[in-house]
């Protein structure tokens, strides 16, 4: 097995299902560490008493498994391996590259003989008809690039401002721990990963013809992280650039980018009710380093980067995140988990009374007892202000689960 740094938060979520008669599906953007999470699970199974020979690992990104093209090939491969050893645990990496894989999964699960794990780089891997076909037979786990505490651990860095700005610049793709955090090495790696995601997980999968338009659209989203975006607004902008594209095409391309986990669409919701506003959403990148390969890393982009980092931090902790709407006021993030909630406003610094009133005002208008935060890069945060916590970005990112 390969060497790795354990990602405990994901293992703890999967652990209760290990060895159970349910398919474990791990999804996430390419190169966020899904394969290494499988290696960690395998090692834990061995530590519990399973034999290495009872573990079958199939990785569709490796040439030795090219012969597995569809569900019949997969079942035949497993049968052949069972002639050599008793297989109890099956691990399949990038299962979306196997045609009709769901038929094989259903058959394998129905036998009751196997402990099954698979990964995929598509958000809709098990949705719609597939979800119905495998209903009640699987659990889904989403894996993200490194959050800031993990970034420190992987790169053996101390939690300080210098480390934080390295994270802002290069993001949290795990492989970066093998490279120097510089534009020459890390920057080139990020560009290559972006190209792979675009060409393999978006263009090829969705048979997109206008690749140039897709790239321009992705750059537009990168430049407008944290801003309200609508298909019409994008279409109008493109028309101003002499590019004529209908809002429907824009929506389809955005959906394709979201399906590859390159970007996340975040809806607005009424803070006091359950109303979801369908017009205009915000988009954030799965990895801020990939975002910076498209929209150059500039000092005046700091607010966009801060928002992106906070959004992904909350997601990595297992929160469902929406944008809060309160009359004419807006809360950057409403994070919910296990029936609890936290409100988070993000700003660069509180440098004036006007800024203070704007950032704290929306939170002070919310009359409930859930935790409320304003997160900034101020050297001397206010601490508590009328029940709202003013936290430095470093402190907030290191709080982990305790923000509720």
Secondary structure, 3 states (H helix, E strand, C coil): CCCCCCCHHHHHHHHCCCCCCCEEEEECCCCCCHHHHHHHHHHHHHHCCCCHHHEEEEECCCHHHCCCCEHHHHHHHHHHHHCCCCCCEEEEECHHHCECHHHHHHHHHHHCCCEEEEEECCCCCCCCHHHHHCCCCEEEEECCCCCHHHHHHHHCCCCCHHHHHHHHHHCCCHHHHHCCCCHHHHHHHHHHHHHHHHHHHHHHHHCCCCHHHHHHHHHHHHHCCCCCECHHHHHHHHHHCCCCCCHHHHHHHHHHHHHCCCEEEEEEEECCCCCEEEEEEEEEECCHHHHHHHCCCCHHHHHHHHHHHHHHHHHHCCCEEEEEEECCEEEEEEEEECCEEEEEEECCCCCCHHHHHHHHHHHHCCCCCCEEEEEECCCCCCEEECCEEEEEHHHHHHHHHHHC
